[in-house]
Amino acid sequence: MPTIEWQDFEKIDIRVGTILEVSDFPKAKKPAYILTIDFGDLGIRKSSAQITHFYEKQELIGRQVMAVVNFPPKQIANFFSECLVLGVYTDKKK
């Protein structure tokens, strides 16, 4: 894997936000939710997250997540993701 320089890392804007809403994303290729996240002064952004195997929708409401907020929007099926929610990779299911 290529290494990055410190200046590359400085470009990344990672913020903490609170999940306000969670809905199913039936058009996603892999099972996913659509998250509506409040980033305070930055506003509300939406993201898709492939976390359906780990969380029920109801248990995500009010949780805080970290996300990269300065990527350009990315189209996933009929949806535009406005941030990238960060997580830790695991091959374990619930």
ChimeraX attribute file (.defattr): number of C-alpha atoms within 10 A of each C-alpha:
attribute: neighborCount
match mode: 1-to-1
recipient: residues
	/A:1	3
	/A:2	3
	/A:3	6
	/A:4	8
	/A:5	7
	/A:6	8
	/A:7	8
	/A:8	9
	/A:9	9
	/A:10	8
	/A:11	9
	/A:12	13
	/A:13	11
	/A:14	15
	/A:15	16
	/A:16	16
	/A:17	22
	/A:18	19
	/A:19	20
	/A:20	16
	/A:21	17
	/A:22	21
	/A:23	13
	/A:24	14
	/A:25	20
	/A:26	12
	/A:27	12
	/A:28	17
	/A:29	10
	/A:30	12
	/A:31	15
	/A:32	19
	/A:33	22
	/A:34	20
	/A:35	24
	/A:36	20
	/A:37	27
	/A:38	20
	/A:39	19
	/A:40	11
	/A:41	6
	/A:42	10
	/A:43	9
	/A:44	15
	/A:45	17
	/A:46	22
	/A:47	22
	/A:48	25
	/A:49	20
	/A:50	16
	/A:51	15
	/A:52	15
	/A:53	11
	/A:54	10
	/A:55	13
	/A:56	12
	/A:57	16
	/A:58	10
	/A:59	9
	/A:60	16
	/A:61	16
	/A:62	14
	/A:63	11
	/A:64	15
	/A:65	17
	/A:66	16
	/A:67	21
	/A:68	15
	/A:69	19
	/A:70	14
	/A:71	12
	/A:72	11
	/A:73	15
	/A:74	14
	/A:75	10
	/A:76	14
	/A:77	11
	/A:78	9
	/A:79	16
	/A:80	14
	/A:81	20
	/A:82	22
	/A:83	22
	/A:84	21
	/A:85	22
	/A:86	12
	/A:87	11
	/A:88	4
	/A:89	6
	/A:90	6
	/A:91	5
	/A:92	7
	/A:93	9
	/A:94	7
